[in-house]
Structures are given as C-alpha cells and as structure tokens.
C-alpha cells in the first residue's frame, strides 16, 4: 500500500495499515533557527527525521491569470525588496526574515481595470495554450508514481482578491458584479477544460479549490454573493466530477469558513484544509457538527507546538478519536513558524508518527 492509497482509504473511512503524513513547510526563519539548534547544514529536516509527506500533483492547465505578468525587481532597499509579481502586484518583501508580503499596489482598482486585464490575461478563446506541450506525458508520469492526482475545481474569490486586494474586490463585487461574473465564468471555462481533458487519460483523485475566502472571524464575501456568484460553478464542476467517479475534494482556505460548510457539502465539496484552529476550525468540533461527511486535513494548532512537549501530547490525545475514526489527517495548521524550536518539532513529528498508527 502506497501513500496515495493510504490517503484515499483514510478519506473514505476504509482500513489502512497506517495513516499517511501531511507535512507542511517551514519558514526560512524557522530553518535558520533549527540550524542553530542542531539541524545540520544542507540537510532536510523531514528527511533527517525519516518522514515524508503525501504529494499532490495538480495536472490541470495553467489556471488564473494567463499569461502571468513578468516578475521583476523594481528596487532594492536596505531591508526590503520592492518587486512586481506574476499577478501584476507591487510587493514588498523583507530580505532577512520571513513574513507575509506587503502588497503595496494592485493592477485592478476599477471596473475598467478589470475589463482591460481580462482582455489581456484571461482570454479563453484558445484554452489549448494553457496546457504545456508536455502536459500529457507529465500527467501520465504523475499517475505512475504514488502522487495524489488533483485537478483545479476553481479559485474564484482568490483570483479576484489577488488582482484587486480585499478592499477593491469587495467594492467590485458590489459595483461591477457583471464584470466579476464574467471573470468567474472565464475561470470556469478553464476549470472545465482541465477536467474534461484530464479524465480521458488519468484517474483523478481530488478536485482542488484554493480560495482563501475567509479571515479569523468570518468570510471575506457575503453568503448571498457567494451563493449567487461562486457556488453554482462549484456545483457544475462537482456534478462533472461525480459523473466520473471522483468523490473527494481538497478545499484550501485559511480563516473561519464554517458559515459556508453546509453549502460546500450540498454540492459535494467534502474535504477542507488547513483547518485554522485560531479561527475556530477545530477538528473535534467540526466532526461533532458535520459528522463523517466532512473530511479534514490540518487542524493541529501551531501555537501548541511552540508551547512544548506536554502541550503537543495533550492535543494529540484530544484529537485521537477523530484521527482513529478516519477522514482526518492531522497537520500543523498552515506552516511551521519560527517560534517552534527544533526540539519541539522533532517531538511533534514523533507524536504524529505514533498517531498515524491509530486506525479504526
């Protein structure tokens, strides 16, 4: 049994020899700290600890903005770099420590900006151009490995937010809904092209969604707008998926998305990641509320890993019933931050490995 099979059987509540592991990345600052605390230079932390993560292979076409903007450095300052990224955003990044980027400017501020950008970067008259020449070969190679095969089911709000920022995206949803709907419909055309082409040559395991549609205390788009402008496209993609025997999803969003979970389940979206505990996405409570119809990935509070061994062990004991039941892979809820010591991370990995043996 390989890790792909373990993942699928875990998410379907079927027997496995042990759960696979989902390991999230560490910040650059975290790695620097670990080097000072004993991680050898040039050695991968997880390889040293003898663990490896499940691997997802997205075999869909180039989604979202296409062609991307040419990335370039605008200027270098003493502590930061100002650059243009692939979405055409002006971004400030610190040179010497890890943090979220600061987005200084966005290419879309008005409806006219969105129209111009769609004409230049969301032309869907030639969808073939979004598939690289070696797409079929690489897709077949991924399927021959134990990669979990994923195809994009839609990143609608996330795309709008990336182009306009949260504030301008909020105005556009109200002031220019027809243009936003056209953007989403163009993205949907890419989604369906990917699905229709991929099912012909490979067994798809997951439909993936990457929205980041929420923050700590709620969603970034109203339920009414979500249900009117995004959910119908999810439904159509999932109807196609179900017609081709694809029953699992990977829906990636930070923040508190609990308000949308009934809608997700209604259209067949049944797997959420990373389940940010600080935002109320606690696996125990989610399982209690939504039952086994909802699959979960993540949900191990990074703040507890930083606290130390006793806190780590106590949290695994609390999560143990959900781990054992299945439909859940515990993982640090997003990334490994620099307040997590090398000693605490090693203990977390050891405890996670033991927890993976807790099967029904």
Secondary structure, DSSP 8 states (H G I E B T S, - for coil): --HHHHHHHHHTT---SS-------B-HHHHHHHHHTT--TT--HHHHTT-----EEE-S---SSSS----EEEEE-SSEEEEE-TTS-EEEEESSS----EEEE-S-SSHHHHHHHHHHH---TTGGGGS-TTHHHHHHHHHHTT-EEEEEEE-HHHHHHHHHHHHHHHHHHHH-HHHHHHHHHHHHHHHHHHHHHHTTTS---EEEEE---EETTEESS-HHHHHHHTHHHHHHHHHHHHHTT---EEEE--S--HHHHHHHHHHT--EEEE--GGGT--HHHHHHHHGGGSEEEEEE-HHHHHH-HHHHHHHHHHHHHHHHHSSEEEEESS-B-TTS-HHHHHHHHHHHHHHTT---
